């Protein structure tokens, strides 16, 4: 039998015993003692739920640490303990679960996590917030461009809180990670870039939706009393009036009914409205245009 030392993160004192048949790490952190046998060094395989793979001790700890941070960045308000993390990562061995607890303590000591109560942690937010404009990406996440920080703030789709492209928002920053983008969570929408949408009405017995034209990513829920006479299949203009935090779709009301889909005038008005151009004019303007058209027609008849 022979032995060798293996370097693992600070704040965890360790040593390894190695021979042909066994490999063990003993981790000591305050009053916590845990050992990891060779056959218990597992983390979750992302390709298939519940499938585990073996890792070397140093890589195992790094993987556990990165996985914890990734989970919490996806839901920054979540409070977790080592049992929850172990379940999510597919770690079943008792000794390895103790290692997860040690990694949580280390992340707390390094300033990534804050301890809410004994054994329970959440992501530590960086002090202060910034204001910026949302640059939504095709993949669903966004960058918030702000003059208050040197680089854009990455916001995951789960942390957008219903913000849309071009919105002016307030972002709470997370504790920064080395070699990672600055990340945060949108906590308030200060100004909507767009609240009016053109689309097609879909009605049911108790409610309706406006399906916006183009790639918007959501449908607008329309209460029946807010339909303004719009019928199923018609083109209309809707305005978002509310978007509850736990709702998948915003609530809106119909501002104008453009007509039946497929009709030439309807489609032309829909295109104008989509680009925020006037598709209707005041009554006096319509009358003046009609008067001009009538005079022009009479003049043309005289010349022929």
Secondary structure, 3 states (H helix, E strand, C coil): CEEECCCCCCCCEEEEEECCCCEEEEEEECCEEEEEEHHHCEEECCCCCCCEEECCHHHHHHHHHHHHHHHHHHCCCCCECHHHHHHHHCCCCHHHHHHHHHHHHHHHHCCCEEEEECCEEEECEEEEEEEEEEEECCCCCEEEECCCCCCCEEECHHHCCCCCCCCEEEEEEECCCCCCCCEEEEEEEEECCCCEEEEEEEECCCEEEEEECCCCCCCEEEEHHHCCCCCCCEEEEEEEEECCCCCCCCEEEEEEEEEECCCHHHHHHHHHHHCCCCCCCCHHHHHHHHHHHHHHHHHHHHHC
